Amino acid sequence: MRLKSGVYIAAEVLTPIVVVLLVLWFTNAQSNFFLPPLQDVVGAFIDNWLFTLVPSELLPSLFRLFTGYLMAVVLGVGVGILIGKVPAIRRQATPVIEFLRAIPPPALLPFTLIAFGTGDEAKIILIALVCVWPILLNTVDGITGVDATLRETGASYRIGRWDTLWRIDLRAAGPQIFAGMRAALPLALIIMVISEMVGATNGVGFFIVQSQRTFAIPDMWSGIILLGILGYTLNLLFTLIERGVLAWHRGSRAEAR
């Protein structure tokens, strides 16, 4: 089983890389300045992203991404539990949530730049503001969708409020909460890039824009490929974490079948 899982993981990692290489190989036959030959792009990727620009460009981007994403997780799950458990708060908060989440994410960029400046704080807050909504809404739906029989059973055994929340509500809502976290992860990557393209002095998004402005097209494509690899790797890591945390859920579904 371990060998089989390893083969699947290797295939999942290599497949997008092979697809990208094939596409870039096709560009070798094109005499287009904006589609450079494969060897130029690979050379730029090796020169830029195999340790050279990792400390100055990649690590700051990852710091902003993970910090903003974790803030969204904590805020979304915490507020989602409160809204899901208290019907009065849910009735009052629903119109506000629906209004705020309808605002296009790029429209918040000028606000964060004015309110928090051009430093890391503005980018982190923007990522958190955009990513919080799918997590919050899925948490609310998960908490409100908990089977009443489970809560009644816990009450009959006189399980405390915190134990009910931890052992019944969160476990029952766990799959839906993780679904919201999965939906928020690519949003964090997208907003990270957008925020670094305006008012930034480092980061992958800043590097791509600067390469485009100076017509360093192979460098630009190397940054774009890095983002694709980064997004795919983050999704793969999240899937592994989700499988570990929700292993009981997978087991219960298998037994039900």
ABEGO torsion letter per residue (X at the ends): XAAAAAAAAAAAAAAAAAAAAAAAAAAAABBBAABBBAAAAAAAAAAAABGAAAAAAAAAAAAAAAAAAAAAAAAAAAAAAAAAABAAAAAAAAAAAAAAAABBAAAAAAAAAAAAEABAAAAAAAAAAAAAAAAAAAAAAAAAABBAAAAAAAAAAGBBAAAAAAAAAAAAAAAAAAAAAAAAAAAAAAAAAAAAABGBABEAAAAAAAAAAAGBAAAAAAAAAAAAAAAAAAAAAAAAAAAAAAAAAAAAAAAAX
